[in-house]
Every structure is written in structure tokens, then in C-alpha cells.
Amino acid sequence: MKHDEGQRTRLPWWLYALDNTNAIVTTFTGCFVLYTRSAGAAYFATGAVLCSLTVKVLKRCVRQPRPVVTVNGKRKKTYGMPSTHSAVITYFATYIALACAKLPIHPSLPDSPALSRVLPALVAVPLAATIALSRIWLGHHTWAQVGAGCAYGLLFAPLWFRMWTGGLNAYGPMLEDMVRVYI
């Protein structure tokens, strides 16, 4: 498929959805935090924001441009190395897999191990891989930029998770009780 710079191409629905995953994933994450009212879920979401912000700082240090040609005809003006989408979605998949394997099931979630432990990881990991690959398919990033983003998310998630399981989780019930007072 040949595309000239500046050419506007209508994307198929699935590629359009992949191009807008930041809004979709952010919305689902916000809904999850509100539904569970869990300090752990809020901590997880905070980690995603921090992962995104630190990658953006890293981009300004590396200053590697994005590819010239994009599938949807819009060239982003920001730098490309590492891919923020790839870093954050890899953070999501990694943290979700760790949480499913190691954390207790929150009372607001189904008590079924299949629904609360297996299904989230089975959905998150392939979805993350698809989203990361879409950054290349859409022409927003090179393989190296996506690879670096995935590596960043893969390193960031266990560190953030370890901070939670290493002691910050002790404050979770206290924070949840404080939130319940105001709701």
C-alpha cells in the first residue's frame, strides 16, 4: 500500500481503533479504578502515567525522529525513540500478569480464579503485542523505537510492582477506607 506524505487515507475500523488505543485504554483503566475503588488499581494507573511521562522525557534526550511515512497521512511532530504507546501498553500487560499471579483478588472482583487471574493476562498480553505492532503498521514508529518502548515497559512494570508489594500495599486499606468516607 503506497502512501504519500500528507495523503489522507481512511483507516479500516480495527486500525483506527489501534491508532486510538491511548483513549480506549485510559477510559477502561479509569472505569476499573472507579469500579474497584482499589488503592492497588489507582497505584497501577499512576504507574502507567509515570511510565508515559518518563518515556516522554527520554524521547527528548534521545531526539530520534519518527518515520516519514504514516498510514493515516498525519506525521507526528514529537520524537519517536522510544515509543510511548509501546512502553505503556507493555507496562500494562506486564503489571497485569504480575498482579494476576501474585496479588490477592480484590473483593470487588469475581472470586473465580479463571476470571480474575487467568483471563486478564490472556487478554492483556496479546492485546499489548498487537498495539505495539500497530505503531509500526501505522507508520508512527520504527521496529527499534517499538522494541525500545517495549523493553522500557518490561523493565518499569516489575520495578513499580515491587514497590507496591515491598511495602506500599500496607497503606492500601487505609486509603480505601478514607475514600469510602467521602463516597
C-alpha positions as CSV (number, residue, x, y, z in Angstrom):
1,M,0.0,0.0,0.0
2,K,1.7,3.2,-1.1
3,H,1.1,6.5,0.8
4,D,2.5,9.9,0.0
5,E,3.3,12.2,2.9
6,G,0.3,14.4,3.7
7,Q,-2.1,12.0,1.9
8,R,-5.2,11.3,4.0
9,T,-6.3,7.6,4.0
10,R,-9.4,6.3,5.7
11,L,-8.3,3.6,8.0
12,P,-10.2,0.3,8.5
13,W,-12.1,0.3,11.8
14,W,-9.6,-2.1,13.5
15,L,-6.6,0.0,12.6
16,Y,-8.5,3.2,13.6
17,A,-9.2,1.6,17.0
18,L,-5.5,0.6,17.3
19,D,-4.5,4.2,16.4
20,N,-6.7,5.5,19.3
21,T,-5.7,3.0,22.0
22,N,-4.5,5.7,24.3
23,A,-8.1,7.0,24.8
24,I,-9.6,3.5,24.9
25,V,-7.1,2.1,27.4
26,T,-7.2,5.2,29.5
27,T,-11.0,5.1,29.6
28,F,-11.1,1.4,30.6
29,T,-8.4,2.0,33.3
30,G,-10.4,4.9,34.8
31,C,-13.5,2.8,34.8
32,F,-11.7,-0.1,36.5
33,V,-10.2,2.3,39.2
34,L,-13.7,3.8,39.8
35,Y,-15.4,0.4,39.9
36,T,-13.0,-1.3,42.3
37,R,-12.2,1.8,44.4
38,S,-8.9,-0.1,45.0
39,A,-5.8,1.7,46.1
40,G,-3.9,-1.0,44.2
41,A,-5.7,-0.2,41.0
42,A,-5.1,3.5,41.5
43,Y,-1.4,2.8,42.1
44,F,-1.3,0.7,38.9
45,A,-2.8,3.6,36.9
46,T,-0.4,6.0,38.5
47,G,2.4,3.8,37.3
48,A,1.1,3.9,33.8
49,V,1.1,7.7,33.9
50,L,4.6,7.8,35.3
51,C,5.8,5.3,32.7
52,S,4.4,7.6,30.0
53,L,5.9,10.7,31.4
54,T,9.4,9.2,31.9
55,V,9.4,7.9,28.3
56,K,8.5,11.3,27.0
57,V,11.5,12.8,28.9
58,L,13.7,10.0,27.5
59,K,12.4,10.9,24.0
60,R,13.6,14.5,24.4
61,C,17.0,13.2,25.4
62,V,17.4,10.8,22.5
63,R,15.7,13.1,19.9
64,Q,15.4,10.4,17.3
65,P,12.8,11.4,14.6
66,R,9.8,9.3,13.7
67,P,9.4,7.6,10.3
68,V,8.5,10.0,7.5
69,V,5.6,8.0,6.0
70,T,2.5,7.2,8.0
71,V,-0.5,5.1,7.1
72,N,-3.1,7.7,8.1
73,G,-1.3,10.6,6.4
74,K,-0.5,12.5,9.6
75,R,3.1,12.9,10.7
76,K,3.5,13.4,14.4
77,K,5.9,16.2,15.3
78,T,7.3,14.6,18.5
79,Y,10.3,12.3,18.6
80,G,9.9,8.6,18.2
81,M,12.5,6.8,20.4
82,P,11.3,5.0,22.4
83,S,7.6,4.5,21.6
84,T,5.4,5.8,24.4
85,H,2.5,3.6,23.3
86,S,4.7,0.5,23.3
87,A,6.2,1.3,26.7
88,V,2.9,2.0,28.4
89,I,1.0,-0.9,26.9
90,T,3.9,-3.3,27.7
91,Y,3.8,-1.9,31.3
92,F,0.0,-2.7,31.4
93,A,0.5,-6.3,30.2
94,T,3.4,-6.9,32.5
95,Y,1.9,-5.4,35.6
96,I,-1.5,-7.2,34.9
97,A,0.3,-10.5,34.6
98,L,2.3,-9.9,37.8
99,A,-0.8,-8.8,39.7
100,C,-2.8,-11.8,38.5
101,A,0.0,-14.2,39.6
102,K,0.9,-12.6,42.9
103,L,-1.7,-10.3,44.4
104,P,-4.8,-11.3,46.3
105,I,-8.1,-10.9,44.4
106,H,-9.7,-7.7,45.4
107,P,-13.2,-8.1,47.0
108,S,-14.9,-6.1,44.2
109,L,-13.7,-8.7,41.6
110,P,-15.1,-12.1,40.8
111,D,-13.7,-14.8,43.2
112,S,-13.2,-17.1,40.3
113,P,-9.5,-17.7,39.5
114,A,-10.4,-18.1,35.8
115,L,-12.0,-14.7,35.6
116,S,-9.7,-12.8,38.0
117,R,-6.3,-14.5,37.5
118,V,-6.2,-16.1,34.0
119,L,-8.5,-14.1,31.8
120,P,-6.9,-10.6,32.4
121,A,-3.4,-11.9,31.5
122,L,-4.7,-13.9,28.5
123,V,-6.3,-10.7,27.1
124,A,-3.7,-8.2,28.1
125,V,-0.6,-9.8,26.7
126,P,-1.8,-10.5,23.1
127,L,-3.6,-7.1,23.0
128,A,-0.4,-5.3,24.1
129,A,1.6,-7.1,21.4
130,T,-1.0,-6.1,18.8
131,I,-1.0,-2.5,20.0
132,A,2.8,-2.3,19.9
133,L,2.9,-3.8,16.4
134,S,0.3,-1.3,15.3
135,R,2.7,1.5,15.9
136,I,4.8,0.1,13.1
137,W,1.8,-0.7,10.9
138,L,0.5,2.8,11.2
139,G,4.0,4.2,10.4
140,H,4.3,6.1,13.7
141,H,7.5,4.2,14.8
142,T,10.3,2.0,13.6
143,W,11.0,-1.5,14.8
144,A,13.8,-0.2,17.0
145,Q,11.6,2.5,18.6
146,V,8.8,0.0,19.4
147,G,11.4,-2.5,20.7
148,A,12.9,0.1,22.9
149,G,9.5,1.1,24.2
150,C,8.6,-2.5,25.0
151,A,11.9,-3.0,26.8
152,Y,11.2,0.1,28.8
153,G,7.7,-1.0,29.8
154,L,9.0,-4.5,30.6
155,L,11.6,-3.1,33.0
156,F,9.4,-0.4,34.5
157,A,6.5,-2.6,35.4
158,P,8.3,-5.1,37.7
159,L,10.1,-2.2,39.5
160,W,6.8,-0.4,40.1
161,F,5.1,-3.7,41.1
162,R,7.9,-4.4,43.6
163,M,7.5,-1.0,45.2
164,W,3.8,-1.9,45.8
165,T,4.5,-5.4,47.1
166,G,7.5,-4.3,49.0
167,G,5.6,-2.1,51.5
168,L,3.4,0.5,49.8
169,N,0.5,-2.0,49.7
170,A,0.3,-1.7,53.5
171,Y,-1.2,1.7,53.0
172,G,-3.9,0.4,50.5
173,P,-6.6,-0.5,53.0
174,M,-6.2,2.8,54.9
175,L,-6.5,4.8,51.6
176,E,-9.6,2.7,50.6
177,D,-11.2,3.4,54.0
178,M,-10.6,7.2,53.5
179,V,-12.2,7.1,50.0
180,R,-15.2,5.2,51.3
181,V,-15.8,8.0,53.9
182,Y,-16.2,10.5,51.1
183,I,-18.3,8.4,48.7
